[in-house]
Amino acid sequence: MDIRFRNIPCETDIARIREIVESTDFFYDHEVKVAVELVEERLNKGEASGYYFVFAEVNGVTAAYTCFGHDEMTKSSFELYWIVTHNSFRGQGIGRLLLEETYRHIREMGGTLVVAETSGRPWYEPTRAFYRSVGYTLEAVIKDYYDVGDDKCFYVKRLE
């Protein structure tokens, strides 16, 4: 498997991000819309948008991506807004490699801490297990945040 990374979004990423996010069957329509809006904002405003991306391409096909940014209220904390792998590429270790490449960029930007937020619904257990498996620690939970019975979980990774 030939995996290459790039961090500059292009116009074709708008449709591909929609495809990647929809393929997972994890996200509501309004969440898919937000994922697309973030890449559109980056394309329109450049780095001034505050959104950064890393794309994992497998044999020339964009298979996964991250979207992240510096929390401007902090010295060196970053938020991992999205990490999504197309369903047909899941379980191949691409997400782990993608995160390592993302951390490399975050470190270059002076980052020392990464925060990832996710749902507490049972459907999201594979996501939470993934975060734990790559060294994140559950730091906080807000009960019933998204809806009754749908908590918001905050995972933290400290970069070395």
Beta strands, then each sheet from edge to edge (+ up, - down):
strand 1: 3-6
strand 2: 52-58
strand 3: 61-70
strand 4: 77-85
strand 5: 113-119
strand 6: 137-147
strand 7: 150-158
sheet 1: 1+ 2- 3+ 4- 5- 7+ 6-
end
